[in-house]
Amino acid sequence: MSKRILLPAALLFVVAAYYSAGYHQLDEHFQILEFAAYKLGLAEATDLPWEYHERMRPALQPALAYTIHRVVGWFGHTDPFTVAFILRLLSGALTLTVAGLLYRRYVPRISAGVRLWFVLLLFFHWCAYYSGVRFSSENWSGLFAVIGLLLYPLSRSGDPHRFTGAGGHSAFLAGACFGLAFLFRYQVGIMVAGFGAWLLFVERERWTSIAAVVAGGLSALLLAYPLSYWLYGEWTLPAWNYLAANLIEGKAATYGTRPWYAYPVLVFLRGIPPLSLVYLVGTVGFCWWFRRDPLTWMVVAFVVVHSALARKDIRFLYPLIPLVPVLVAGAATAWQRRGADGWWRKPLTRWLVALSAATNFVLLLAVLLRPAASEIAPARFVNQAYPGAATLTGPDAEIIDAEGATARYYGRPRHQIDSLSLVRPGSCGPAPCLFVTHTRETPAPPAAGKLVFTDRPEWIDTVNLGGWADRQKWWYIYEFR
């Protein structure tokens, strides 16, 4: 892999890790960082979401966040925002490493006319940066599942319906990575099961090799099992608790349901046309032309089972993002080999390719330069500007808000969250009260408040054509004494 590709990609991952602060979805914060905050003594058990009390979430990622927090503390004051940046940086480094491994394994299989687009999708795909810097269960589970696939020793095959070539060197280590992927996110076990089914029914693998995979997976599970006791204070099986709560008791469905065909629609809309069409067509084409490939069995199993479940969210498919370049480039290669060279030279095709590339460039810029969650900016301001006692009040006093949980990781020990009734003359001293609101409307704080923070820049009024900026939600913090 050329340094002319790796170095710019690495730099962009650093930029994305720095600016893409926050989270894609609240679970990424509350079920990792807030769990770590509890073990660090920054939060009480009553502050945590219901998933903690059900003992149903994996302990591996909270343990990693806890460890990084402690290591940073060896060098002085531990800034939680610095720790979160380091976690995003580690995520980006892992994502880039997996992209490099995929390049080495699959580039010999890609036709010369598609190879450039394969490289661009691997190293400069906007989704890879958006999801790739997330210290989320979706990202880390998908990456370790891919590493497990690449580690498994596969021999050469002349099967025209198989795309993945020879490679890998350890069935045991492959199983260990599959086990870790499961511990990051249980649902990735469906991908692992798809790979296992491929080994049994397509590859007809020797039982000794299958036993080595199982041994590696069980070893990872057993070695990490004490972390559940560390997190919950009792010996329990979080994976079983998760299954019982979400599938048997049906709690997952209470957060909304969609029909079985929802995922293609979600991918089309959230993936941004015309790029989303590339994802859909490429995946379907790969799975058809290479239906005896392990990737096909992993992807199809994952999508079919998720489609059968009532609860659906586009982020549930994020573990597949590292594989998108292989699926698309593999399908394009198969298409070219089946006599589609003339189609590639048509003006319409070139126009669609150019439009897709331009769309990816715009989305990549947006991902690199904007936070994933707007809540981080006001949370950082309160943390840094008020290191002592302060009371947060107002309609959005919690800033990072989840039903039944209170965010403590980014707060200070002497920060309190109280009701709006506290904000009246003379009720706040000597520590300040901070009225926090996130609104599209003109803020209406109580009298005598001083605006100390807003993420709405002054210059935006000069480009507020048609009042588009007035229709956006902005954060405002007012101080009272």
Secondary structure, DSSP 8 states (H G I E B T S, - for coil): --HHHHHHHHHHHHHHHHH--S-SSHHHIIIIIHHHHHHTTSS-GGGS-HHHHTT-S-SHHHHHHHHHHHHHHTTSS--HHHHHHHHHHHHHHHHHHHHHHHHHHHGGGS-HHHHHHHHHHHHH-HHHHHHHT--SHHHHHHHHHHHHHHHS-B-----TT----SB---HHHHHHHHHHHHHH-GGGHHHHHHHHHHHHHTS---HHHHHHHHHHHHHHHHHHTHHHHHHHSS---HHHHHHIIIIIS-TGGGG----TTHHHHHHHHHT-TTHHHHHHHHHHHHHHHTTTSHHHHHHHHHHHHHHHSS---GGGGGGGGGGHHHHHHHHHHHHHHTT-HHHHTSHHHHHHHHHHHHHHHHHHHHHHHS-S-TTHHHHHHHHHH--S-EEEESTTTTSSEETTEE--TTS-TTEEE--GGG-STTSS-SS-EEEEEEESS-----TT-EEEEESS-GGGGGG-GGGTGGGS-EEEEEEE-
